[in-house]
Amino acid sequence: MQDVKQELKEKSLVAAFSDHESAVLAATALDAAGIPPDHVGVVAENVRQAREAAGSFSAAGAIVGAIVGALVALVFVFVGGDAVRQNVFAIVIGTPALVFAFAAIGALAGRAKLFQSREYERYETAVDRGEALVTVSGAPELLERARRILEEHGAVRFRREETGEAI
């Protein structure tokens, strides 16, 4: 239960650096300070990845896709008539395949720019201009410690995100 409460409190900090080299040096300093590497991410020269600094809707898309897949399977079973309903093997094999396929499509759709807010464009624009981003995820105390380190290493801007994920 404590882990669940801790995860709910986790946020992300996104710091912009003037160049990739500065971002890498800052990420190295975070590692040296004991911040776990799986809580730190660096984005440079990848505009599409930059939008993920504010999170994506992949998980939500996958859940919605799985539900849609299950509903499509139900429609096939009911609309397909007796021939389909009597073929239990097809139902047992086909339903999970539809659920999985629609979940995968939903996860990919959740990463699409269409579902991203205008705030994501800031990160894309920054990376397109040649800046690099360093993201740190974790509890508020960890983020405050990381912010001080990132400031010392030349971060030009900061933004907090609700994602709780590092890129």
ABEGO torsion letter per residue (X at the ends): XAAAAAAAABBBBBBBBABAAAAAAAAAAAAAAGBBAAABBBBBGBAAAAAAAAEBAAAAAAAAAAAAAAAAAAAAAAAAEAAAAABAAAAAAAAAAAAAAAAAAAAAAAABAAABBAAAAAAAAAAAAGBBBBBBBEBAAAAAAAAAAAAAAGBABBBBBAAGBBX
